[in-house]
């Protein structure tokens, strides 16, 4: 694979003091169609117990994936779901969502999960919100001859000529997300040629014959097959792909629109209660 650039996640806090590692790209270019990748990984309950109390969004899609532990999701659409290990959840917020994500404590395994933001095209930012999760269906998985697991979280994927459809379809920017887990010294090849942007976030282990380890994001060329090889420590990566939207971004906290006036309108609508309330 051809690495175009690399970026290291930085430590920060969000919600009610939740410690996370973040990759941000609100310039509308570096991650497009993605905006942000937040990783929550801790065995210390105090790092995440405050959770994410009720808050609004407009103009983005949020994609949550839990590897260990869990969160209880609630929103003004009436959804109340326990998102646990192995589950994914997608909210296309459109014109407005109010939701909360509060931790379900797992004293044995701690917490490891992701929330990923995708930008929505201008023409779709004010449509009604949508919600979907994998609780009833589970997440499809491919396993190759070297026991590499590809968990198809969203979109469609091809690994070593095997094809699989993810549990969630229809992400903004034709987004596709997979969790690929490689045992030590194992290899896998993914076909990413249909995408305009391909990002690889290392969440565990290390790439073979490189210094890239957990916490690094790589942008790779979609013109070449994505060849993954694990070091002695094994390797776990999120692969995020899609088509850049290439639109101007105006960002303020939980709102991502195209102009400053649209941001002011979003704030006014939220303050007036037009987003609704969690019941």
Secondary structure, 3 states (H helix, E strand, C coil): CCEEEEEECEEEEECCCEEEEEEECCCCCCCCCEEEEEEEEECCHHHCCCCEEEEEEECEEEEEEEEECEEEEEECCCCEEEEECCCEEEEECCCCEEEEEEECCCCCCCEEEEEEEEECCHHHCCCCCEEEECCCCCCCEEECCCCCEEEEEECEEEECCEEEECCECCCHHHCEEEEEEECCCCEEEECCCCCCEEEEEEEEEEECCCCCECCEEEEECCCCCEEEEEEEEEEEEEEEEECCCCCCCEEECCEEECCHHHHHHHHHHHHCCCCCCCC
